[in-house]
Amino acid sequence: MRQIGTEFVSNLTQEGERMPRIEKLPSGSYRVRIYSHTDKDGKKIYRSFVDKDKQKVKKMAHEFEDHKTEALSGEITVARCIDDYISSKTGVLSPSTIKGYRQIQKKYFDSINEMYVSRITSKDIQYLVSELSQTRSAKTVTNIYALLMSALDQVSDRKFKVTLPVRTKPAYKIPDDEDVIRLIEEAPEDIKLCIVLAAICAMRRGEIMALKYGDILREFESIYVHADMVQNENKEWIYKPMPKTAAGIRRIKVSKNLISMIPDGDPEEFIFKMNPGTMSHKWHVLKNRLGIDCRFHDLRHYSTSVRGYLGIPPKETQAVGGWSSLKMIQEVYDNRIESKSVKYSKIANDYFDENILKTKEQA
């Protein structure tokens, strides 16, 4: 017997065969790593299976061991290959990401599902990509292709030559100041604050719905953004205490005027008593009634655009919105200076107070 974290796990099965070592991670989840194959450079490649359920980890590991030989020879179907890949990522990737993978898996691979991995060619994949490009956006096709390649890479070192559709810059319908004011004034009380947080703080829908009273740092006039409300593959809304990327964790400096709009309550209770789906429905009813053609997410783009017009450096806007990078301008605006951050936060907050929220003196 060997101690793994706080667990004792036998290295032998009842039949006397070696069993993959199961580790208990600091997070409380269980992990097992299994040798998969050696790549062309001589590097050993391992597969990791992680889940909070120890028995589920064992099952995934045994299933992989059972068909590893046939997988490495390529004699499994594309459908099996994709299914194995998604299963191996459950517990590691976001529930919403797994849900998206399952949706892609069900809808887009019918023409190649029954093909053997060892026999699929670049031409087969190109036909799939070309067919999908007729009815799907370049972004969607790229996501479908990325899932397929990730799955194939798990069991094969083969390289495929495929031309993907060119992704064009989307044309967002960003609302103007007058639209945002109307939306806030006409919104039902239960989503009014949601609109304010999206339009002024550039917060995402799931981040807003995941806010708890304890995330409002009143003495610092800040909002601590660190969680998300996402849908899993069973279409259940769940609270995710950490976002997809580290950049999503941030503290947004806001005005006293905005802080005063947020009610107080038990630090562990959610501010909004609804899930993101319910909020979106209420948003659609509101915008349609007002004849304003934009998505809730476009309020986030509005907030970003306003900061651009105010001359706020993109690095500051990146920090407020929680983006991982700004690509082209990242090389120019390379460092965020804390003393400058206070200055630019005041510029933005003064603008929103004067033009959107209206100060109490003006009311």
C-alpha positions as CSV (number, residue, x, y, z in Angstrom):
1,M,0.0,0.0,0.0
2,R,1.2,3.5,-0.8
3,Q,0.0,6.8,0.6
4,I,-1.3,9.2,-2.0
5,G,-2.2,12.5,-0.4
6,T,-4.5,11.5,2.3
7,E,-5.6,8.3,0.6
8,F,-4.1,4.8,0.6
9,V,-4.4,3.2,-2.8
10,S,-3.3,-0.3,-3.7
11,N,-1.1,-0.6,-6.8
12,L,-2.5,-4.1,-7.5
13,T,-6.0,-5.2,-8.7
14,Q,-7.6,-8.3,-7.3
15,E,-6.2,-10.1,-10.4
16,G,-2.7,-9.1,-9.5
17,E,-2.3,-6.6,-12.4
18,R,-0.8,-3.2,-11.9
19,M,-3.4,-0.5,-11.4
20,P,-2.8,3.1,-12.3
21,R,-1.8,5.3,-9.3
22,I,-4.7,7.5,-8.1
23,E,-3.7,10.8,-6.6
24,K,-5.8,13.0,-4.4
25,L,-5.2,16.6,-5.5
26,P,-5.3,19.6,-3.1
27,S,-8.6,20.6,-4.6
28,G,-10.2,17.4,-3.4
29,S,-10.4,15.9,-6.9
30,Y,-8.8,12.6,-7.9
31,R,-6.3,12.2,-10.8
32,V,-4.8,9.3,-12.6
33,R,-2.1,9.5,-15.3
34,I,-1.7,6.7,-17.9
35,Y,1.0,6.2,-20.4
36,S,-0.4,6.6,-23.9
37,H,2.4,6.5,-26.4
38,T,5.8,7.8,-27.4
39,D,5.8,10.6,-30.0
40,K,8.2,10.9,-32.9
41,D,10.7,12.9,-30.8
42,G,10.9,10.1,-28.2
43,K,8.8,12.0,-25.7
44,K,6.4,9.9,-23.6
45,I,2.8,11.1,-23.8
46,Y,0.4,10.5,-20.9
47,R,-3.3,10.8,-20.6
48,S,-4.8,12.4,-17.4
49,F,-8.2,11.7,-16.0
50,V,-9.6,14.0,-13.3
51,D,-12.9,14.1,-11.4
52,K,-14.2,14.7,-7.9
53,D,-15.7,11.2,-8.0
54,K,-13.0,8.6,-7.4
55,Q,-14.9,5.8,-8.9
56,K,-15.5,7.8,-12.0
57,V,-11.8,8.4,-12.4
58,K,-11.2,4.6,-12.0
59,K,-13.8,3.9,-14.6
60,M,-12.4,6.3,-17.2
61,A,-8.9,5.0,-16.6
62,H,-9.9,1.4,-17.0
63,E,-11.9,2.2,-20.2
64,F,-8.8,3.8,-21.7
65,E,-6.6,0.9,-20.8
66,D,-9.1,-1.5,-22.2
67,H,-9.0,0.0,-25.7
68,K,-5.6,1.7,-25.6
69,T,-4.0,-0.9,-28.0
70,E,-6.7,-0.5,-30.6
71,A,-6.7,3.3,-30.1
72,L,-2.9,3.5,-30.8
73,S,-3.3,1.4,-33.9
74,G,-6.0,3.7,-35.1
75,E,-8.6,1.0,-35.2
76,I,-11.3,3.0,-33.5
77,T,-14.0,5.1,-35.0
78,V,-13.9,8.9,-35.1
79,A,-17.0,8.9,-32.9
80,R,-15.3,6.8,-30.3
81,C,-12.2,8.9,-30.5
82,I,-14.1,12.2,-29.9
83,D,-16.2,10.7,-27.1
84,D,-13.1,9.4,-25.3
85,Y,-11.4,12.8,-25.6
86,I,-14.4,14.7,-24.2
87,S,-14.7,12.2,-21.3
88,S,-11.1,12.6,-20.5
89,K,-11.5,16.4,-20.1
90,T,-14.5,16.2,-17.8
91,G,-13.6,17.6,-14.4
92,V,-10.7,19.5,-15.9
93,L,-12.4,21.9,-18.3
94,S,-15.3,24.2,-17.5
95,P,-18.8,22.5,-17.4
96,S,-19.9,25.0,-20.1
97,T,-17.0,24.0,-22.3
98,I,-17.8,20.3,-21.9
99,K,-21.4,21.1,-22.8
100,G,-20.3,22.9,-25.9
101,Y,-18.1,19.9,-26.9
102,R,-21.1,17.5,-26.5
103,Q,-23.3,19.8,-28.6
104,I,-20.7,19.8,-31.4
105,Q,-20.2,16.1,-31.1
106,K,-23.9,15.4,-31.6
107,K,-24.5,17.8,-34.5
108,Y,-21.6,18.0,-36.9
109,F,-19.7,14.7,-37.4
110,D,-22.3,12.5,-39.0
111,S,-20.3,12.2,-42.2
112,I,-17.2,10.9,-40.6
113,N,-18.3,9.3,-37.3
114,E,-18.1,5.7,-38.5
115,M,-14.8,6.1,-40.2
116,Y,-11.7,4.5,-38.6
117,V,-9.1,7.0,-37.3
118,S,-6.4,5.1,-39.1
119,R,-8.1,5.7,-42.5
120,I,-9.3,9.2,-42.3
121,T,-7.5,11.6,-44.7
122,S,-7.0,15.3,-45.1
123,K,-9.5,15.2,-48.0
124,D,-12.2,13.7,-45.7
125,I,-11.7,16.5,-43.2
126,Q,-11.6,19.1,-45.9
127,Y,-14.9,17.9,-47.3
128,L,-16.4,18.2,-43.8
129,V,-15.0,21.7,-43.3
130,S,-16.2,22.9,-46.8
131,E,-19.7,21.5,-46.2
132,L,-20.1,23.1,-42.8
133,S,-18.8,26.4,-44.2
134,Q,-21.9,26.7,-46.4
135,T,-24.2,27.1,-43.4
136,R,-22.0,27.9,-40.4
137,S,-19.9,30.9,-39.5
138,A,-16.1,30.7,-39.8
139,K,-15.8,30.8,-36.0
140,T,-18.2,27.8,-35.6
141,V,-16.4,25.8,-38.2
142,T,-13.0,26.5,-36.6
143,N,-14.3,25.4,-33.2
144,I,-15.6,22.1,-34.8
145,Y,-12.3,21.5,-36.5
146,A,-10.4,22.3,-33.3
147,L,-12.3,19.7,-31.3
148,L,-11.8,17.0,-34.0
149,M,-8.0,17.7,-34.2
150,S,-7.7,17.6,-30.4
151,A,-9.4,14.3,-30.3
152,L,-7.3,12.8,-33.1
153,D,-4.1,14.2,-31.5
154,Q,-4.7,12.0,-28.5
155,V,-4.3,8.8,-30.4
156,S,-2.3,9.7,-33.5
157,D,0.8,11.7,-34.5
158,R,-0.5,12.2,-38.0
159,K,-0.7,15.7,-39.4
160,F,-3.5,16.9,-41.7
161,K,-3.5,19.7,-44.3
162,V,-6.9,21.5,-44.2
163,T,-7.9,25.0,-45.3
164,L,-10.2,26.7,-42.9
165,P,-12.7,29.5,-43.8
166,V,-11.4,33.0,-43.3
167,R,-12.7,34.6,-40.1
168,T,-14.0,38.1,-40.7
169,K,-14.3,40.8,-38.0
170,P,-17.9,40.7,-36.7
171,A,-20.0,43.9,-37.0
172,Y,-21.3,44.6,-33.5
173,K,-24.4,46.6,-33.0
174,I,-23.1,48.7,-30.1
175,P,-25.8,50.8,-28.4
176,D,-25.2,54.6,-27.9
177,D,-25.6,56.6,-24.7
178,E,-29.3,57.3,-25.4
179,D,-30.1,53.6,-25.9
180,V,-28.3,52.6,-22.6
181,I,-30.1,55.4,-20.7
182,R,-33.5,54.1,-22.0
183,L,-32.7,50.5,-21.2
184,I,-31.8,51.4,-17.6
185,E,-34.8,53.7,-17.1
186,E,-37.3,51.2,-18.6
187,A,-35.8,48.0,-17.2
188,P,-37.7,46.0,-14.6
189,E,-36.2,46.5,-11.1
190,D,-34.8,42.9,-11.0
191,I,-32.5,43.4,-14.1
192,K,-31.9,47.2,-14.0
193,L,-28.6,46.7,-12.0
194,C,-27.6,43.9,-14.4
195,I,-27.7,46.4,-17.3
196,V,-25.7,48.9,-15.3
197,L,-23.0,46.4,-14.5
198,A,-22.7,45.3,-18.1
199,A,-22.7,48.8,-19.6
200,I,-20.4,50.5,-17.0
201,C,-18.2,47.7,-15.6
202,A,-18.0,45.6,-18.9
203,M,-19.1,42.5,-16.9
204,R,-20.2,39.3,-18.6
205,R,-23.7,37.9,-18.0
206,G,-22.5,34.9,-16.0
207,E,-20.2,37.0,-13.9
208,I,-23.1,39.3,-13.0
209,M,-25.3,36.4,-12.0
210,A,-22.6,34.9,-9.9
211,L,-22.1,38.0,-7.8
212,K,-22.6,37.7,-4.0
213,Y,-23.1,40.5,-1.6
214,G,-19.6,39.7,-0.2
215,D,-18.1,40.5,-3.6
216,I,-19.1,44.2,-3.2
217,L,-16.1,45.9,-1.5
218,R,-17.9,49.0,-0.3
219,E,-15.0,50.6,1.6
220,F,-12.8,50.3,-1.5
221,E,-15.6,51.3,-3.9
222,S,-14.9,48.2,-5.9
223,I,-16.5,45.0,-7.2
224,Y,-14.5,41.7,-6.8
225,V,-15.2,39.6,-9.9
226,H,-14.0,36.0,-9.6
227,A,-16.9,33.7,-10.3
228,D,-19.2,32.6,-13.1
229,M,-22.6,31.1,-13.5
230,V,-22.4,28.4,-16.2
231,Q,-24.6,25.7,-17.7
232,N,-23.3,22.1,-17.6
233,E,-24.0,19.4,-20.2
234,N,-27.2,18.5,-18.3
235,K,-28.3,22.1,-18.9
236,E,-28.2,22.8,-15.1
237,W,-27.0,26.3,-14.0
238,I,-24.1,25.9,-11.6
239,Y,-21.9,28.4,-9.7
240,K,-18.3,28.2,-10.8
241,P,-16.0,29.9,-8.2
242,M,-13.2,30.5,-10.6
243,P,-13.3,31.8,-14.2
244,K,-11.7,30.1,-17.3
245,T,-8.6,32.3,-17.2
246,A,-6.7,34.2,-14.5
247,A,-7.4,37.5,-16.3
248,G,-11.1,37.0,-15.4
249,I,-10.3,37.5,-11.7
250,R,-10.2,41.2,-11.1
251,R,-11.3,44.1,-8.9
252,I,-13.2,46.8,-10.7
253,K,-13.1,50.3,-9.2
254,V,-16.5,52.0,-9.4
255,S,-18.0,55.3,-8.3
256,K,-19.8,55.9,-5.0
257,N,-22.9,56.5,-7.1
258,L,-22.9,53.0,-8.5
259,I,-22.0,51.4,-5.2
260,S,-25.1,53.0,-3.6
261,M,-27.2,51.3,-6.2
262,I,-26.2,47.8,-5.0
263,P,-28.2,46.5,-2.1
264,D,-26.5,44.9,1.0
265,G,-27.1,41.5,2.3
266,D,-25.6,38.2,3.6
267,P,-22.1,38.0,2.2
268,E,-22.8,34.4,1.0
269,E,-26.1,35.2,-0.7
270,F,-26.4,35.9,-4.5
271,I,-27.4,39.5,-5.3
272,F,-29.6,38.4,-8.2
273,K,-32.2,35.7,-7.5
274,M,-32.4,34.3,-11.0
275,N,-30.2,32.3,-13.4
276,P,-28.6,33.7,-16.6
277,G,-31.3,32.2,-18.8
278,T,-34.1,34.0,-16.9
279,M,-32.2,37.2,-17.0
280,S,-31.6,36.9,-20.8
281,H,-35.4,36.3,-21.3
282,K,-36.2,39.5,-19.4
283,W,-33.6,41.4,-21.4
284,H,-35.0,40.2,-24.8
285,V,-38.5,41.3,-23.7
286,L,-37.2,44.7,-22.7
287,K,-35.1,45.5,-25.8
288,N,-37.8,44.3,-28.2
289,R,-40.3,46.5,-26.4
290,L,-38.0,49.5,-26.8
291,G,-37.0,48.6,-30.3
292,I,-33.3,48.5,-29.5
293,D,-31.4,45.9,-31.6
294,C,-28.5,44.7,-29.6
295,R,-27.4,41.7,-27.4
296,F,-26.9,41.9,-23.7
297,H,-23.2,41.2,-24.4
298,D,-23.1,44.3,-26.6
299,L,-23.4,46.4,-23.5
300,R,-19.9,45.1,-22.7
301,H,-18.7,46.3,-26.1
302,Y,-20.4,49.7,-25.3
303,S,-18.4,50.0,-22.1
304,T,-15.2,49.2,-24.0
305,S,-15.9,51.7,-26.8
306,V,-16.7,54.5,-24.4
307,R,-13.3,54.0,-22.6
308,G,-11.6,54.2,-26.0
309,Y,-13.3,57.5,-26.8
310,L,-12.2,58.8,-23.4
311,G,-8.6,58.1,-24.3
312,I,-8.2,55.4,-21.6
313,P,-5.2,53.1,-22.5
314,P,-6.3,49.7,-23.8
315,K,-4.3,48.0,-21.0
316,E,-6.7,49.6,-18.5
317,T,-9.7,48.6,-20.4
318,Q,-8.3,45.1,-20.7
319,A,-8.0,44.9,-16.9
320,V,-11.5,46.1,-16.3
321,G,-13.0,43.7,-18.8
322,G,-10.9,40.7,-17.8
323,W,-9.5,39.8,-21.2
324,S,-6.5,37.6,-21.4
325,S,-4.9,39.7,-24.2
326,L,-5.5,42.5,-26.7
327,K,-3.3,41.0,-29.4
328,M,-2.1,43.8,-31.7
329,I,-2.0,46.6,-29.1
330,Q,-0.6,44.4,-26.4
331,E,2.9,45.1,-27.5
332,V,2.3,48.9,-27.2
333,Y,0.5,49.0,-23.9
334,D,2.6,46.5,-22.1
335,N,2.5,47.5,-18.5
336,R,-0.3,48.6,-16.2
337,I,0.7,51.2,-13.7
338,E,-1.3,51.2,-10.5
339,S,-1.1,55.0,-9.9
340,K,-2.3,55.6,-13.4
341,S,-5.1,53.1,-12.9
342,V,-6.7,55.2,-10.2
343,K,-6.6,58.2,-12.5
344,Y,-8.3,56.4,-15.4
345,S,-10.9,54.8,-13.2
346,K,-11.9,58.2,-12.0
347,I,-12.2,59.5,-15.6
348,A,-14.5,56.6,-16.6
349,N,-16.6,56.7,-13.4
350,D,-17.1,60.5,-13.6
351,Y,-18.3,60.1,-17.2
352,F,-20.8,57.4,-16.3
353,D,-22.0,59.3,-13.3
354,E,-22.6,62.5,-15.4
355,N,-24.1,60.9,-18.5
356,I,-25.7,57.6,-17.4
357,L,-26.4,57.4,-13.7
358,K,-26.8,61.1,-13.1
359,T,-25.5,62.3,-9.7
360,K,-27.8,62.8,-6.8
361,E,-27.3,66.5,-7.0
362,Q,-28.7,66.5,-10.5
363,A,-31.6,64.2,-9.7
